[in-house]
Amino acid sequence: MPPPPANHPNRDQTPVRERGDACPGALRLHTADDGALARVRLPAGVLTARQAHSLADAAERLGDGALHLTSRGNLQLRGLGAACGGPLAELLHGAGLLPAPGHERVRNIVASPFSGLDGLGGRDVQPLARELDALLCADERAAALSGRFLFALDDGRGDMAGLGADVTLRAAAGEDAHGPGAPADREAAVVVAGGAAVRVPCAEGPRTMLLAAEAFLDAAEASGTRAWRIAELPPGRGLSTAALLDRAAAAGIAAEAAPEPRPGPAVPPPAPGHRPPAAGRAAFGGSPPGAAYVLAPLGRLTAAQWRAAADLAAREGTGELRATPWRGLVLPGLPARFLPALADAGLVTDPASPWHGTGACIGRPGCAKALSDVRADATAAASGATGGGPGSLPVYWSGCERRCGHPHGARIDVVATGDGRYDLTVAVGGAAPRPSPAGRPDPPAAALLGLDPGRLAAALAAVRSGPAHHRPSTTK
């Protein structure tokens, strides 16, 4: 499809993608300085202990011996050899991780990871996530989605609200689920980036989400921009509530307009449901099976750590693992008495750990564009730090201005400058500091610039734990 002509009304308003999406997958590898990279999609983050062992085998036999969790609850294998594509595909296929090779890059589905385990939320959305995945894999048109298009299913607790998904299913919680005038089968809203929203029976949520994705593909084709995500559509080309209602009616889905989203920031005000969970345990002793939750420092697990978690899941839990968008692992049904064994393996089980909310790109030496070994510096800053823990602002370390893999929502950006120092700013509402014409960030005057690694730990502790009005910078 050619880009819009020079006189196209949207030519100057919206960037035109001059190439297809090159987002890596399990079959389309990306070449990095440390070898090839494969990204294995795990819809809703779910895999079995057997599949986990297969991934550990792949990391050891073909890669750098580690498994890297992503901000979408997927897994990356790094350090892969140039000729590993065939053996990797064979291993993943045998483990049941490639149900539809032509769709493997579009299976980007996140879901409330504690859904059905702790008694919170309005509905267990994990079965709905599995249904959505099956619909995606069976739909020929869906294969045209980019590898960046994201679906989210929130069980009502609000934990998916800040992930920047293109299409979100929000199950009603509490009084909203069966309030006055709300039939029991009308308990989910499907919300599209930009504000369009319809309310449908929860069982019809997956089909409605796929309809929204197909509507996006139509809009992207009509705009001529080759947009990868809904937010990239030109003004006036976005998805409307009326258009979604029409598509739902044509598909035989009973739908109605959902209440308009409340105005405000992209990320809801701080509340327990909107924060990443604390490491440790959740809701044991009741009718839900409960779960143990551990974090992997900077999202990296050795094959031995990965196998330790998988073995405990198989022997003492339900046999399932769930990777989370916060680079952690939920082990359904695993009693809390096994947390010390996971801690001994090097996983984070302390709810007050400074590793909560700390992330980083791969940095040097894995990325040619990185200006520093950000993982080494992040580890040094986290060692012995007093700031952090649940409720603190997340902090993300980037080796360059691209900020690859940064989380959505309010956060602290720590960006390498290339001279052994870092610039520290606070991003609000998901926005990154805007680059200046010279290519450097244009942060507010109160930002902390040019900090050497030795000063970063104290600065980060102060910024992460201080009240919002005392934080040194705000980038909108």
C-alpha positions as CSV (number, residue, x, y, z in Angstrom):
1,M,0.0,0.0,0.0
2,P,1.6,3.3,-1.0
3,P,1.7,6.2,1.5
4,P,-0.8,9.1,1.1
5,P,0.1,11.6,-1.6
6,A,1.6,14.9,-0.7
7,N,-1.8,16.6,-0.9
8,H,-3.5,14.0,1.3
9,P,-5.5,15.8,4.1
10,N,-3.8,13.7,6.8
11,R,-0.3,13.7,5.3
12,D,1.0,16.4,7.7
13,Q,-1.0,15.3,10.8
14,T,0.0,11.7,11.2
15,P,3.3,9.9,10.5
16,V,3.3,7.4,7.7
17,R,4.9,4.0,8.3
18,E,7.3,3.5,5.4
19,R,7.9,-0.2,6.2
20,G,6.1,-3.1,7.8
21,D,6.3,-3.8,11.5
22,A,9.7,-5.5,12.4
23,C,8.7,-6.4,15.9
24,P,10.5,-9.7,16.7
25,G,8.7,-13.0,17.3
26,A,9.6,-16.6,17.9
27,L,10.0,-17.2,14.1
28,R,11.1,-13.7,13.1
29,L,14.3,-13.1,15.0
30,H,16.0,-9.7,15.7
31,T,19.8,-9.3,15.4
32,A,21.4,-7.6,18.4
33,D,25.0,-7.1,19.5
34,D,24.7,-10.1,21.8
35,G,23.2,-12.4,19.1
36,A,19.8,-13.0,17.8
37,L,16.7,-12.3,19.9
38,A,13.4,-14.3,19.9
39,R,10.2,-13.0,21.6
40,V,7.8,-15.8,22.6
41,R,4.2,-14.6,23.1
42,L,2.5,-16.0,26.2
43,P,-1.2,-14.9,26.0
44,A,-2.2,-13.7,29.5
45,G,1.3,-14.7,30.6
46,V,0.1,-18.3,31.1
47,L,2.2,-21.4,30.6
48,T,2.5,-24.9,32.1
49,A,5.4,-26.2,34.1
50,R,6.3,-28.5,31.2
51,Q,6.4,-25.5,28.8
52,A,8.5,-23.6,31.2
53,H,11.1,-26.5,31.2
54,S,11.1,-26.4,27.4
55,L,11.9,-22.7,27.5
56,A,14.7,-23.3,30.0
57,D,16.1,-25.9,27.6
58,A,16.0,-23.5,24.7
59,A,17.8,-20.8,26.7
60,E,20.6,-23.2,27.6
61,R,20.9,-25.1,24.3
62,L,20.5,-22.1,22.0
63,G,20.9,-18.9,23.9
64,D,22.6,-17.1,26.7
65,G,21.2,-19.4,29.4
66,A,18.6,-16.8,30.7
67,L,14.9,-16.0,30.2
68,H,14.0,-12.3,30.0
69,L,10.4,-11.2,31.0
70,T,8.9,-8.3,29.1
71,S,6.5,-5.5,30.0
72,R,3.7,-7.4,28.3
73,G,4.2,-10.6,30.2
74,N,6.0,-12.3,27.3
75,L,9.4,-14.0,27.2
76,Q,12.6,-13.2,25.3
77,L,15.5,-15.5,24.5
78,R,18.8,-13.7,23.8
79,G,22.2,-14.6,22.6
80,L,20.8,-17.0,20.0
81,G,23.1,-18.3,17.2
82,A,22.5,-17.4,13.6
83,A,21.4,-20.9,12.7
84,C,19.1,-21.5,15.6
85,G,15.8,-20.6,13.9
86,G,14.8,-24.1,12.9
87,P,15.7,-25.9,16.2
88,L,14.0,-23.1,18.2
89,A,10.8,-23.4,16.2
90,E,10.8,-27.2,16.5
91,L,11.3,-26.9,20.3
92,L,8.5,-24.3,20.7
93,H,6.1,-26.2,18.5
94,G,6.7,-29.4,20.5
95,A,5.9,-27.5,23.7
96,G,2.6,-26.2,22.3
97,L,3.8,-22.6,22.2
98,L,3.3,-22.1,18.5
99,P,-0.4,-23.0,17.9
100,A,-0.7,-20.7,14.9
101,P,2.7,-19.9,13.3
102,G,1.2,-17.2,11.0
103,H,-0.3,-15.4,14.0
104,E,2.4,-15.9,16.6
105,R,3.5,-12.2,16.7
106,V,-0.1,-10.9,17.1
107,R,-0.9,-12.9,20.2
108,N,-0.3,-9.9,22.5
109,I,-2.8,-10.4,25.3
110,V,-2.4,-9.3,28.9
111,A,-4.8,-10.1,31.6
112,S,-5.2,-9.6,35.4
113,P,-2.6,-12.2,36.6
114,F,-4.3,-12.8,39.9
115,S,-7.8,-13.2,38.3
116,G,-9.6,-16.2,39.8
117,L,-6.9,-16.7,42.5
118,D,-7.5,-14.1,45.3
119,G,-11.2,-13.5,45.3
120,L,-10.9,-9.9,44.0
121,G,-12.2,-8.5,40.7
122,G,-15.6,-9.0,39.3
123,R,-15.0,-12.0,37.0
124,D,-12.2,-14.5,36.3
125,V,-11.0,-13.2,32.9
126,Q,-8.4,-15.9,32.2
127,P,-10.9,-18.1,30.3
128,L,-11.9,-15.1,28.2
129,A,-8.2,-14.5,27.4
130,R,-7.9,-18.0,26.2
131,E,-11.0,-17.6,24.0
132,L,-9.6,-14.4,22.6
133,D,-6.4,-16.1,21.7
134,A,-8.2,-18.9,20.0
135,L,-10.3,-16.4,18.0
136,L,-7.1,-14.5,17.0
137,C,-5.4,-17.6,15.8
138,A,-8.4,-18.7,13.8
139,D,-9.0,-15.3,12.1
140,E,-7.0,-14.9,8.8
141,R,-7.4,-11.1,8.9
142,A,-6.0,-10.8,12.4
143,A,-2.6,-11.9,11.1
144,A,-2.3,-8.4,9.6
145,L,-2.1,-6.8,13.0
146,S,1.3,-5.5,14.0
147,G,3.3,-7.2,16.6
148,R,2.8,-4.1,18.8
149,F,-1.0,-4.1,18.9
150,L,-2.1,-5.0,22.5
151,F,-5.2,-6.5,24.0
152,A,-5.9,-6.3,27.7
153,L,-8.5,-8.0,29.9
154,D,-9.1,-6.4,33.3
155,D,-11.2,-8.4,35.9
156,G,-12.4,-5.2,37.5
157,R,-9.5,-4.5,39.9
158,G,-8.0,-1.9,37.5
159,D,-4.5,-3.5,37.2
160,M,-4.6,-3.3,33.4
161,A,-5.6,0.3,33.3
162,G,-2.1,1.8,32.9
163,L,-0.7,-0.6,30.3
164,G,-1.7,1.5,27.2
165,A,-3.6,-1.3,25.5
166,D,-5.3,-0.8,22.1
167,V,-8.4,-2.7,23.1
168,T,-9.4,-3.4,26.7
169,L,-12.1,-5.6,28.2
170,R,-13.1,-4.3,31.7
171,A,-15.2,-6.6,33.7
172,A,-17.5,-4.8,36.1
173,A,-16.6,-5.1,39.8
174,G,-18.7,-4.7,42.9
175,E,-22.0,-2.8,42.5
176,D,-21.2,-2.0,38.9
177,A,-21.6,-5.7,38.0
178,H,-25.2,-6.1,39.0
179,G,-26.4,-2.6,39.9
180,P,-29.8,-1.1,39.4
181,G,-30.9,-1.4,35.8
182,A,-27.8,-3.4,34.8
183,P,-28.7,-7.0,33.8
184,A,-26.5,-9.7,35.1
185,D,-25.3,-10.6,31.6
186,R,-24.2,-7.0,30.8
187,E,-21.1,-6.9,32.9
188,A,-18.2,-6.0,30.6
189,A,-17.1,-2.9,28.7
190,V,-14.9,-3.1,25.7
191,V,-12.9,0.1,25.5
192,V,-10.8,1.2,22.5
193,A,-7.8,3.6,22.7
194,G,-9.2,7.0,22.1
195,G,-12.4,6.6,24.1
196,A,-14.9,4.5,22.1
197,A,-16.6,2.0,24.4
198,V,-19.5,-0.5,24.3
199,R,-21.0,-2.7,27.0
200,V,-21.6,-6.3,26.1
201,P,-22.3,-9.6,27.8
202,C,-19.0,-10.7,29.3
203,A,-19.2,-13.9,27.3
204,E,-19.2,-11.8,24.1
205,G,-16.2,-9.8,25.2
206,P,-13.6,-11.7,23.2
207,R,-15.6,-11.5,19.9
208,T,-16.2,-7.8,20.4
209,M,-12.5,-7.2,21.0
210,L,-11.7,-9.0,17.7
211,L,-14.3,-6.8,16.0
212,A,-12.6,-3.7,17.3
213,A,-9.2,-5.0,16.0
214,E,-10.7,-5.6,12.6
215,A,-12.2,-2.1,12.6
216,F,-8.7,-0.7,13.3
217,L,-7.3,-2.6,10.3
218,D,-10.0,-1.1,8.1
219,A,-9.3,2.3,9.4
220,A,-5.5,1.9,9.0
221,E,-6.0,0.8,5.4
222,A,-8.4,3.7,4.6
223,S,-6.0,6.3,6.1
224,G,-3.0,5.1,4.1
225,T,-0.7,5.5,7.0
226,R,0.1,1.8,7.7
227,A,-0.6,2.6,11.4
228,W,0.6,-0.1,13.8
229,R,-1.6,1.0,16.8
230,I,-4.9,2.7,17.2
231,A,-3.3,5.9,18.7
232,E,-1.4,6.3,15.4
233,L,-4.6,6.7,13.3
234,P,-5.1,10.3,11.9
235,P,-7.6,12.6,13.5
236,G,-11.1,11.7,12.4
237,R,-10.1,8.2,11.4
238,G,-10.3,6.7,14.9
239,L,-12.8,4.1,16.1
240,S,-16.1,5.5,17.3
241,T,-18.7,4.0,19.7
242,A,-21.3,4.1,16.9
243,A,-19.1,2.2,14.5
244,L,-18.4,-0.5,17.2
245,L,-22.2,-0.8,17.9
246,D,-22.8,-1.3,14.2
247,R,-20.2,-4.0,13.9
248,A,-21.6,-5.7,17.0
249,A,-25.1,-5.7,15.7
250,A,-24.0,-7.1,12.4
251,A,-22.3,-10.0,14.3
252,G,-25.4,-10.7,16.4
253,I,-23.9,-9.3,19.6
254,A,-26.2,-7.4,22.0
255,A,-24.3,-4.2,22.8
256,E,-25.0,-0.7,24.0
257,A,-23.0,2.4,24.5
258,A,-20.9,2.3,27.6
259,P,-20.6,5.4,29.8
260,E,-18.0,7.8,28.5
261,P,-14.7,7.5,30.3
262,R,-14.1,10.1,33.0
263,P,-11.8,12.9,31.9
264,G,-8.4,12.8,33.5
265,P,-4.9,11.6,33.1
266,A,-4.1,8.5,31.0
267,V,-3.2,6.6,34.2
268,P,-5.8,6.6,37.0
269,P,-5.0,8.2,40.4
270,P,-3.0,5.9,42.7
271,A,-5.1,3.1,44.2
272,P,-4.2,-0.4,45.4
273,G,-5.8,-2.0,42.3
274,H,-3.7,0.2,39.9
275,R,-0.3,-0.6,41.4
276,P,1.8,-3.6,40.6
277,P,1.3,-6.3,43.3
278,A,3.8,-6.8,46.1
279,A,6.0,-9.9,46.1
280,G,5.0,-12.6,48.5
281,R,1.6,-14.3,48.7
282,A,-2.0,-13.5,48.0
283,A,-5.3,-14.8,49.6
284,F,-4.5,-18.2,51.0
285,G,-7.1,-20.1,53.1
286,G,-10.2,-19.1,51.2
287,S,-12.1,-20.7,48.3
288,P,-9.7,-19.3,45.7
289,P,-6.5,-21.3,45.5
290,G,-4.3,-18.3,46.2
291,A,-0.9,-17.7,44.7
292,A,2.7,-16.9,45.4
293,Y,4.3,-14.0,43.6
294,V,7.9,-13.4,42.9
295,L,9.9,-10.8,41.0
296,A,12.9,-11.3,38.8
297,P,15.5,-8.5,39.2
298,L,15.3,-6.5,35.9
299,G,13.2,-9.3,34.5
300,R,16.0,-11.7,34.0
301,L,15.9,-15.3,35.3
302,T,18.6,-17.9,34.9
303,A,17.5,-21.3,33.6
304,A,18.1,-22.7,37.1
305,Q,15.8,-20.0,38.6
306,W,13.2,-20.7,36.0
307,R,13.3,-24.4,36.6
308,A,13.1,-23.9,40.4
309,A,9.9,-22.0,39.9
310,A,8.5,-24.5,37.4
311,D,9.3,-27.5,39.7
312,L,7.6,-25.9,42.6
313,A,4.6,-25.1,40.5
314,A,4.3,-28.6,39.3
315,R,4.9,-30.3,42.7
316,E,3.2,-28.0,45.1
317,G,1.0,-25.7,43.1
318,T,-1.5,-26.1,40.2
319,G,1.2,-26.8,37.6
320,E,0.7,-23.3,36.0
321,L,2.9,-20.2,35.9
322,R,1.7,-16.7,34.9
323,A,4.2,-14.1,33.8
324,T,3.1,-10.6,34.6
325,P,3.6,-7.2,32.9
326,W,5.7,-6.2,35.9
327,R,8.3,-8.8,35.2
328,G,7.3,-11.2,37.8
329,L,5.8,-14.7,38.1
330,V,2.6,-15.8,39.7
331,L,2.5,-19.4,40.9
332,P,-1.1,-20.3,41.4
333,G,-1.8,-22.5,44.5
334,L,1.7,-22.4,45.8
335,P,1.7,-22.1,49.6
336,A,3.6,-19.3,51.2
337,R,6.0,-21.7,53.0
338,F,7.8,-22.2,49.7
339,L,8.7,-18.6,49.3
340,P,12.0,-19.0,51.2
341,A,13.1,-21.6,48.6
342,L,12.4,-19.1,45.8
343,A,14.2,-16.4,47.7
344,D,17.2,-18.7,48.1
345,A,17.1,-19.2,44.3
346,G,17.6,-15.4,43.9
347,L,14.0,-14.3,43.2
348,V,12.5,-11.4,45.0
349,T,9.9,-12.3,47.6
350,D,10.2,-9.3,50.0
351,P,7.3,-6.8,49.5
352,A,9.6,-3.9,50.5
353,S,12.3,-4.8,48.1
354,P,13.8,-1.8,46.0
355,W,13.5,-4.1,43.0
356,H,9.7,-3.4,42.9
357,G,9.2,-1.2,39.9
358,T,12.8,-1.2,38.8
359,G,13.3,-1.9,35.1
360,A,16.0,-1.4,32.4
361,C,16.6,-1.9,28.7
362,I,19.3,-4.4,27.8
363,G,22.0,-1.7,27.5
364,R,25.6,-2.4,26.8
365,P,27.0,-4.8,25.6
366,G,23.7,-6.2,24.1
367,C,22.6,-3.1,22.2
368,A,24.8,-1.1,19.8
369,K,22.8,2.1,20.4
370,A,23.2,1.9,24.2
371,L,25.6,4.5,25.8
372,S,26.1,2.6,29.1
373,D,25.8,-0.7,30.9
374,V,22.5,0.4,32.5
375,R,21.9,-3.0,34.1
376,A,25.1,-2.9,36.1
377,D,24.4,0.6,37.2
378,A,20.8,-0.2,38.1
379,T,21.9,-3.2,40.1
380,A,24.4,-1.1,42.0
381,A,21.8,1.6,42.7
382,A,19.3,-1.0,44.0
383,S,21.8,-2.7,46.3
384,G,21.2,-1.4,49.7
385,A,18.7,1.2,48.5
386,T,16.1,2.4,51.0
387,G,13.6,3.9,48.5
388,G,11.2,1.7,46.5
389,G,8.6,-0.9,47.2
390,P,4.9,-1.0,46.3
391,G,3.4,2.4,46.0
392,S,6.6,4.1,44.9
393,L,7.1,5.5,41.4
394,P,8.6,2.9,39.1
395,V,12.0,3.7,37.7
396,Y,13.3,2.8,34.3
397,W,16.9,2.8,33.1
398,S,17.5,3.5,29.5
399,G,20.8,3.3,27.6
400,C,19.7,6.0,25.1
401,E,16.9,8.4,24.3
402,R,14.7,5.7,22.7
403,R,13.8,4.3,26.1
404,C,13.0,0.9,24.6
405,G,10.6,-1.2,26.8
406,H,9.7,1.6,29.2
407,P,6.5,1.2,31.2
408,H,3.4,3.2,30.6
409,G,2.2,5.8,33.1
410,A,4.0,7.9,35.7
411,R,7.6,6.8,36.2
412,I,11.1,8.0,36.8
413,D,13.3,8.0,33.6
414,V,17.0,7.5,34.1
415,V,18.7,7.9,30.7
416,A,22.3,7.5,29.9
417,T,24.0,10.5,28.3
418,G,27.1,8.9,26.9
419,D,29.6,10.5,29.3
420,G,29.2,8.1,32.2
421,R,26.4,10.1,33.6
422,Y,22.6,10.0,33.6
423,D,19.7,12.4,33.3
424,L,16.8,11.8,35.8
425,T,13.3,13.1,35.1
426,V,9.8,12.3,36.1
427,A,7.4,11.3,33.3
428,V,3.7,11.8,34.0
429,G,0.8,10.2,32.2
430,G,2.9,8.0,30.1
431,A,4.8,10.7,28.2
432,A,8.5,10.7,27.8
433,P,10.5,13.9,28.0
434,R,10.3,15.5,24.6
435,P,13.6,15.6,22.7
436,S,15.0,19.0,21.8
437,P,16.1,19.8,18.2
438,A,19.6,18.8,19.3
439,G,18.4,15.3,20.1
440,R,18.8,15.7,23.9
441,P,15.8,15.7,26.2
442,D,14.2,19.0,27.0
443,P,13.2,18.4,30.6
444,P,12.0,21.1,33.0
445,A,14.5,23.2,34.9
446,A,14.1,21.2,38.1
447,A,15.2,17.9,36.6
448,L,18.3,16.2,37.9
449,L,20.8,16.2,35.0
450,G,24.3,14.8,34.7
451,L,24.3,12.5,37.7
452,D,27.1,10.1,38.0
453,P,26.2,6.5,39.1
454,G,27.5,7.1,42.6
455,R,24.9,9.8,43.2
456,L,22.0,8.1,41.6
457,A,21.0,5.7,44.4
458,A,20.4,8.6,46.9
459,A,18.6,10.7,44.2
460,L,16.4,7.8,43.2
461,A,15.5,7.0,46.8
462,A,14.4,10.6,47.4
463,V,12.4,10.9,44.2
464,R,10.7,7.5,44.5
465,S,9.5,7.8,48.0
466,G,8.8,11.5,48.2
467,P,5.4,13.1,47.9
468,A,4.4,14.1,44.4
469,H,4.7,17.8,45.1
470,H,8.2,17.4,46.3
471,R,9.5,15.5,43.3
472,P,12.2,17.4,41.5
473,S,10.7,17.4,38.0
474,T,7.4,16.9,36.1
475,T,7.4,16.2,32.4
476,K,3.9,16.4,30.9
